[in-house]
Amino acid sequence: MTMSLRHIKGQNCLRIRFFSNPLSPHLSGASFRNSFIRFSFTQISKISRHLAMSAKDHTLQSDIAKMKAEPDGSFKRRDSSFRNLIEKGGKYEPEKDRYHLFVSYACPWATRTLIVRKLKGLDDLIPVSVVSPHMGSDGWPFASADKYPGATDDPLYGSQHVKDLYFKADPGYDGRFTVPVLWDKKTHAVVNNESSEIIRIFNTAFNDFIPDDKKVLDFYPNDLRPKIDELNDFIYPGINNGVYRTGFATTQEAYSKAVKEVFESLDKVEKILEGNEYLLGDKLTEADIRLWVTIIRFDPVYVGHFKCNIKTIRDGYPNIDKWARKLYWTNSAFKDSTNFDHIKTHYYWSHTSINPTRIVPVGPEPNIRPL
Ligand SMILES: N[C@@H](CCC(=O)N[C@@H](CS)C(=O)NCC(=O)O)C(=O)O
């Protein structure tokens, strides 16, 4: 049975047609009946908006192959749309069994949130769902749509794709369907889809529910904020987003400019890490976490796929390499949040404009060297 709705001009009613033969509804005159139901104008405009949305081509939002570069060939990332906080007295209160995190192991931004979630011991408070690395024309699929080892289903609504969650939260959503997504089960809403803000939420919002040894961990402490901000201010454009600007550039000029900026920023970080355990001396901060997720992907993916190949981390940056390996091998929050198979498969399979054959390279071996 299918149904069609038509607003009858000048009247606040919709004609609803029920068809028993969806393949040839107009031929099967005898099998449908008309019904008239009275709606308010608000309801009519809501329904019409919903119908218009469902008829729209969403692949422009979900298919990375259809993504357009700027006129000069450079890549510009869109700002995230949902920017709420979780705070006492706010719309989203810190509560047990209320929030859910949707991630991809492939995505560096999502991995930031996984690392802080682990470091702060929020595993039981904030359950996680993991998408398949095959980000195709409908965006990120859950295991229900693509059974990939390590991928899971959406336990809340049984969504097939991450885009279904965005439309559940906002039927008129017109942005990209990105991960991570911090979801509120109580109001069926996206709380926040910006990783840099989700990690700050995880850093403090749930402190009342976790043991003291986790509560005291602060990755954005007051006294270090200006220094952390200063680091983030060049590491984000130069490195985190710099590798994307390099890889998604569509002109030689845009590429050459972006790749130069990546390596200048890496040179700067290499100097900062000289004789230091972490970026700010002996204290692990969010600046390390934000940088690390890009560095761990650098040799396995960005050198080849995004053409960031002036040097590798392992052979060209001894201080960064040592810092990255130490975090991976000695802190399980970093290692457990890293899945090299998802990482490599995602980039090489999903970005067909860069790698049309979808062949996933075997090397480098190993993905990360031992300590
Ligand atoms: N600003 C966002 C960026 C998130 C983002 O771009 N995620 C990528 C995966 S690495 C994504 O989901 N892309 C899907 C798309 O653009 O269609 C954040 O930091 O959370």
The ligand as an SDF file (V2000), in Angstrom:
LIG
                    3D

 20 19  0  0  0  0  0  0  0  0999 V2000
   34.3120   19.4220   12.3270 N   0  0  0  0  0  0  0  0  0  0  0  0
   33.9660   18.1050   12.4290 C   0  0  0  0  0  0  0  0  0  0  0  0
   34.4550   17.3360   11.2090 C   0  0  0  0  0  0  0  0  0  0  0  0
   33.9540   15.9290   11.1690 C   0  0  0  0  0  0  0  0  0  0  0  0
   34.1650   15.2970    9.7920 C   0  0  0  0  0  0  0  0  0  0  0  0
   34.4310   15.9840    8.7900 O   0  0  0  0  0  0  0  0  0  0  0  0
   34.0520   13.9660    9.7510 N   0  0  0  0  0  0  0  0  0  0  0  0
   34.1990   13.2810    8.4630 C   0  0  0  0  0  0  0  0  0  0  0  0
   34.9200   11.9590    8.6230 C   0  0  0  0  0  0  0  0  0  0  0  0
   36.6170   12.1270    8.9880 S   0  0  0  0  0  0  0  0  0  0  0  0
   32.8370   12.8880    7.9390 C   0  0  0  0  0  0  0  0  0  0  0  0
   32.0440   12.3100    8.6380 O   0  0  0  0  0  0  0  0  0  0  0  0
   32.6080   13.1850    6.6610 N   0  0  0  0  0  0  0  0  0  0  0  0
   31.4090   12.8030    5.9780 C   0  0  0  0  0  0  0  0  0  0  0  0
   31.0640   13.7550    4.8870 C   0  0  0  0  0  0  0  0  0  0  0  0
   31.6310   14.8360    4.8070 O   0  0  0  0  0  0  0  0  0  0  0  0
   30.1930   13.4010    4.1190 O   0  0  0  0  0  0  0  0  0  0  0  0
   34.5350   17.5450   13.7190 C   0  0  0  0  0  0  0  0  0  0  0  0
   35.6890   17.8550   14.0390 O   0  0  0  0  0  0  0  0  0  0  0  0
   33.8200   16.8390   14.4130 O   0  0  0  0  0  0  0  0  0  0  0  0
  1  2  1  0
  2  3  1  0
  2 18  1  0
  3  4  1  0
  4  5  1  0
  5  6  2  0
  5  7  1  0
  7  8  1  0
  8  9  1  0
  8 11  1  0
  9 10  1  0
 11 12  2  0
 11 13  1  0
 13 14  1  0
 14 15  1  0
 15 16  2  0
 15 17  1  0
 18 19  2  0
 18 20  1  0
M  END
$$$$
